[in-house]
């Protein structure tokens, strides 16, 4: 019922400055409806540990772009349509966004993913790259070690190459059903859907030059790293050889 709402998981540990720092940022930036912070890993005993970090990523490899320490940056709808990059316990949201989340609630998304998606529709989802809580890892985590340690694995499996676009199409499908403001807020969703559908088709058929041409698309540059885009082309070439 407050002006700002924090989600708290019972087994995580907040740093003393978490609430003060996040509310301060939001009060200075009225366009932010959801703010996520970064975190540290702790094990079941409460001991801090680290994972190998990808220099091209942030938030312990959950966010697919580089963000400087202590920087506050917007996170786009397209970045969040492909994967959930923030735990619920990382979030602070406004009363207005909280009400919108309750109106649009669906079990087809985990709650934290829906929250950040709704904020990103209006360009009001932001990330503060400072570790303000300790995230406890155990076998029941929704976001666990596999999400941050396998993200860099290069694979030529078709499902791995098409997974992001499949996810985006699912996100668009569900949001169109549950969010009455979706089509107003994300005005180019038809173009984005068309890109994703064609990308999946081109990869399945191994159409190298079509995928090469897609490299000029702004969507492609957001949802896949340069290395992943190169691997898509390599995958198409292998598909052509097999055929």
Buried (B, 14 or more C-beta within 10 A) or exposed (E): EEEBBBBEBEBBBBBEEBBEBBBEBBEEEEEBBBBBBBBBBBEEEEEEEEEEEBEEBBBBBBBBBEBEEEEBBBBBBBBBBBBBBBBBBBBBBBEEBBEBBEEBEEEBBEBBBBBBBBBBBBBBBBBBBBBBBBBBBEEEBEBBEEBBEEBBEEEEEBEBBBBBBBBBBBBBEBBBEBBEBBBEBBEEBEEBBEBBBBBBEBBEBBBBEBBBEBBEBEBBBBBBBEEBBEBBBEBBEEBEEEE
